[in-house]
Amino acid sequence: MKLTRPQAEAIIQVLKEVLFNERYADKALEKVFKTIKSREPDRAIIAETSYDIIRYYRLLTTIGQSESLWKILGAWVIQHHYTPDAWKEFGSLNAKEIHQRYEVAKAERKIRESIPDWLDELGSTELGENWDLMLPELNRIPPIALRVNTLKISTEELQSKLREEGISTDQSENFPDGLTLTERKNIFQFRAFQDGLFEVQDFGSQQIAPFLQAEPGMRVIDACAGTGGKSLHLATCMKNKGRLISMDVAAWKLEEFKTRARRAGVHNFETRTIDSPKSIKRLHETADRLLLDVPCSGLGVLKRNPDARWKLKPEYVEKIRNTQRTILNDYALMVKPGGKLVYSTCSILPSENEKQVKLFLDQHPAFQLEEELTIKPSVLTDGFYMARLKRLG
């Protein structure tokens, strides 16, 4: 394989936006794609190469001995055993030397897996030997997983419809409402998505809504709803019956959720912006079920958001732990006696997960732990944690 000059220039633009202008990778790609004329295969090459370079930025700067984006791209080309073009920007890159430096660099975990020193130390401290096992999984290219919208269609029917649109999928026996694309495609442009027949959602994330045990007719609150991915799933668990209250501190996210809900055929919901403590107090002891999918470090979804490792700072991780404690302490009051809540994160750190739950239970004897589940990052899933707590009568 050889990169064309237009592909290479587009990749460099994406890298500038992400690494120098701190734009999120997906937004950087959107911006670049608006400024260039390219076919779908070109876009796929640009996106996948950009993500891989962002993922292994530290390794590539080490073996290329340069922070020049062109030299980094050249090191990536050589490491993947492609022949580099004789572009002046690649300069005097020497393939033999780059391969030799890689053999040396791969012996050091933080270089091989391409993460900052502080993050390697944190992961090692909290996870021990598990950190060594998780890091390669967090660098794996994630699959494109779909959650079937069972309000509108069955898994088998969706698989057939997608096949008619030229999209091949696999079904996993462990995830009955999920499908995986066998080939990476821009799934959002297809009719089945526009008709609300599915959502793109990691298989690990798909386990959170059912874990809450929401049933038709219940009053369910999703208090950190964001743009509503898990609210949509909760609505399917409730079969559109009962009352679903989706809340967030960001009103614009709830507006986006409304658009997604209309597409999905969800109608048993209302949205409420959390603009003061009164927003929570008004719902004191009213929820049969409460989902607290709290803000977190996002370390469980690094393979999906590889730029996060370069944006994340240790002081943010400490700050977010405090936020998690506040949300759990304050929002739990919305659960009625006999009701249940689920605390969940997309983090793999015990300090954000089981330790937060233990601290809460120590301080709130009216709640007891029913079940907790840790999903380690793997071939099929990102990393997640969830704990279901019951409020005693």
C-alpha angles and dihedrals in degrees: 000000000000128000115233118230093250090050092050093048091050091050090052090051091052092048092051091052093049104036100034106023095036094231117156112259096242091049091047090054091049090052094048094045089055090058100047137057110233141151123239094259090053091050091052092053092047093049097044094045092047092050092048093050091048089049093051099031095127093047092048094049088050098050093037091047090218141089091209107121091221091052089048090052089048091051089051091051092050095045090054088053095246120140110252117229118242093254115153090232090065088057115174100345109160116208095203093052092047092052090048093050090049091056088055096041096051090066090070112072099211090051096041093048091036104230134138119268094246092052092050090051092048094048093047092048095050102034106026113190091359089069089065090052096045100047097071089048091051088055094049118112103254121236120240103249124189129203111213114231097231091188086075110020146007124248093250093048092050092048089054093048092049090049088056088055091051096259118133118204140179126219122217121212089217093059109041094179094045137089131186124213112238090205127034111250139156092262094182093074095062126099094238090062093045088052090055096244094138146004128219104246133151115250091239092054089049089066096061101073095049088046088065090062093221113176136195112281096024127124104241127182124200098193100181095038101151108178090346109254093143093037088060090052092047089054090057090049087053092045088230090295126121126020125306117190114194114196136181140156090237113072093193091061091055090051089056089049090055090056091050092046092054091051091048095048093243113153109154094086143093128190128225127184115223100227099152141003087268089071088067098037092056088063096047110151094351103112126093087189132016127191117202105184090173130201110267145166091275092223091141092064100045093123089058093043105030093166090064092079090064095043098043117095129194092239090057091054090053091046093050091052088059090049091051092052092049093049094047093047096045103034097045088075088075090072114096120224107281091024128116139226133197121212110199140171139176089228130108096203117110089213088066095038131030093011091056091050093047091051091050093049091049089055098038112049090175087077129065132190114250100175141338130199131194117197111198119209110265143154091290104029146044120228120279142162129203135175126187116210128187124212109224121232 
